[in-house]
Amino acid sequence: MIGMVLAAGAGRRLRPYTDTLPKALVPVDGDTTILDIALGNLSAVGLTEIVIVVGYCAQAVEERKAALEERYGVSITLVHNDKAEEWNNAYSMWLAREHFEKGVLMVNGDTVHPVSVEKTLLANRGPDILLAVDDVKKLADEEMKVILDDAGHLSRITKLMDPADAAGEYIGATLIEPAAAEALADALKATWEADPDQYYEDGYQVYVDRGAKIAVAPIGDVAWVEVDNHDDLAKARTIAKTY
């Protein structure tokens, strides 16, 4: 199994930090960036082969690649998304499809969370796709929410639902087993071809709608944040100091 980080996004709401850096390289604890935390977590659970999907300001990641490899004891492969400023992340994830067959623990490059999330996913291996879900946090409109069926599998995943109907929030960490590789890649392709502005979570919905199963793993009461704006960044800087 390998690690994967989706880090192609521009993060326009975090300007001026992202005038010259991708969102994943915004510092959250001294010189420690969001990407540093992701790589540290993946390395800590034994995943030393890492794929990073880059796009906006990709050269900033390229320039740090050797130093990051040395710091975390990992080998990094960069996958370039030349449409990162035009299309959404369903396309970003699809670009890395050739790596799915190795088994992947994928994390978003804008999420600050503790290594307990990776440990929870690995401890619950079995389903072809397993999502890390926060079922403790009080939800609002912006979160990527999930509804489960009677068997506890994913039925619906979208931001566009009443928070009262949701079983929790998907936090941007997924474990993908090799058995899901081909079907997931095809679902992602169908998603961005239908509308390149769609999220990879919309690809998960296509995957489920085609009859496949996605399971969830609750992460417990842990401090984490998706960094979309300056308020989120302030929270991330408080949280990161506790890891």
N, C-alpha and C positions, 0 to 999 in steps of 0.2 A: 504494500500500500504506500502511496505517496501523499504529500501535502499539496494543496493548491490554494492560491490567493488570487481573487479577482481584484485587480488594482488599476483598471484602465480609466476610471472616472475622473472628471475634471474638478468636481467639488466647487462649483461656482459660488455657492453660498458661504464658502469659507475664505473668500478673498479678503485681504491681500495675500494670505498664506499660500493660496493656490494659484497665484499669478504665475509662478515659475515652478511649482511642484504639484505632483498629483496628490489627491487627498490622502493616499496611504502614507505619504512621507511628511505629513504634518506632525510636528512634535507634540507629545502629550505628557512627557515627564522628562524635563531637561532635554537632552538630545535624543531621547527614546521616541520613536515614531509609532504610528499605528502599525506599520509594516513590521517594525522590530518586535512588537508584542505578538503579532501573528506568527512570525518565524520562530520566536522563542517558544511559543506554545507548541507548535508542530514538532520542533526539535525535541522538546521535553518529553513528548510521548513516543519518541523513536522514529519519527518520520523525517528522514534526512535527505530525501529526494523531493525537491520542491519545484512546482511549476507556478510562475507568476504571469498572469495575463496583464500586459501593460498597454497603454495607449496614449492618453494625454500626458505630455511631458515625460515620455518614456525614457528619454536620455538621462533623466535624474536617477531613475532606478538602475539603468545600465551603468552609470558612473559609480554607484555604490555596490554593485553586484559582488565584486571580489571581497570587499570588506564585510558584507553581510554573510557571505559563505564562510569566511574565516571566523567571524564572531559567533555564529550559531552552529558551526560544524555541519553545514548542509551543502548540497549541490543544487544550484538554481538554474532552471531552464526558463527563458523568457519567451512568451508567446505574444506576438504583436497584433494589436487590434487597430487597423488603420481607419476605422470608422467610429472610434470611441467618442468623438465629439459630436457625432451625428446620430448614432443608433444607441439603443439601450443594451443592458447587460445580458439579455438572452443570446445575442450574437457573440458577446465576449466569451461566455461559457462554452458555446458551441465551437468556437475556434480551438478550444483545448480538448476537443472530443477524442483525439487519438490517445490521450493519456487515461481516459476513463477505464480502459480495460485492465489497468494495473491496480484498480481500486484507489479511490481518492477520498481524502478528508479535505473538503473545500471550505474555506472561510472567506467572507467578504472583506475587502481591503479597507473598509470604513467602520469596522466594528471593533470596539475595545471590550474584551471579555477575558476572564481568567482561564487558566489551562484546565480547570475542572470541566469546562464544556467539552473539550476534546476528549478528556478521560471518560466522560459520560457517554459520548457517542461510541467510543471504542469498546466500552464495557457492555454495550447493548447491541453489538454486531449480530447480524442474522438476517434482517430484512435487506432487500436489494438496495433500497434507499431509505435513509434514516435522517430525520430533521431534528435539530435541537430547538426546543420550544420552551418559552417562558410561560408557565401557566399560573404565575404568581402576580405578575405586574398588572396594575389596573390599565386597561386599554383605552385608547382614543381613536381618532379617525386615521392618523398617519401610519399606524403600525401595519406590518404585513401579518394579517391575522389568519388563523386556521380554524376550520370546522372539521370534526372527526365523525366517522360513521359509527355504527353500533359496535363494530369490532375494534375500534380505536385507530383505524387507518385514516389517512387524509381523504377528506371528501371535497374540500374547497380551500383554496389559498388565494387571498387577495386583500388589498387594502380597503376595497370597496364593499364593506359589510358593516352591519351594526355591531359595535364592540360587544354588546350584550349577547350576541349569538356565537361569539368566538370561544374556542377552547383554550386559546393562548396566542402568543406571538412567535412567529418564526424569527430567530435571532441572526440568521445569516451564516449558519454552519451546517453542513450536510455531509453525511458519510455515504459514498456511492460504491457499491460492490461491483466487481467486474461483470456479473450477470446482467446488470442494468445498462451496460455501456451502450450497446447498439440502439436499444429502444429509447433511451434518454436522449442520445444524440439526434435521433430522428424527430423526437418531440420538440427539441429545441430548434431544429431546422424549420419545422412547420410553424413554430411560433414566430421567429424573426422574419420568415418569408411572408407570413400573413400581415405582420406589422412590426417593422424593425424597432419601434419605440417600446416594445413590450419587455417585461422583466423575465429573468430566467425562471422565476417562480410561476409565471404564466406557462412556461414549458413544463413545469411540474404538473400543472393543472391538465395540460394536454395529455401527459403521460398517464395520469389517473383516469381521465375521461376515456382513454383507450383501453381501460380495463386492468392496468397494472396497479400495484399496491405501493404506497409510501407510508412508512411508519413514523412515529414521533418518539422522541426521548425528552421528557421534562428535565430541565437543568437545575431545578431547585431555586432557592432564594439566593441568587448571586447578583453581584453588582456588575452591570454591563451597560453599554450604550452604543447606539448607531450614531456616528458623527456626521450629521448633515449640515449643521449650522453652528454659529458661534456659541449658542447656549449649550448645545451638545458637546462642543469642544471643551467648554469650561467644566462640564460634568466629567468628561473623559479624563481631564487633568487631575481631578480629585480622585477618581476611581483608580487610575493607573498607579498612583502612589501606594495603593494598598496591596498590589499584587506582589 
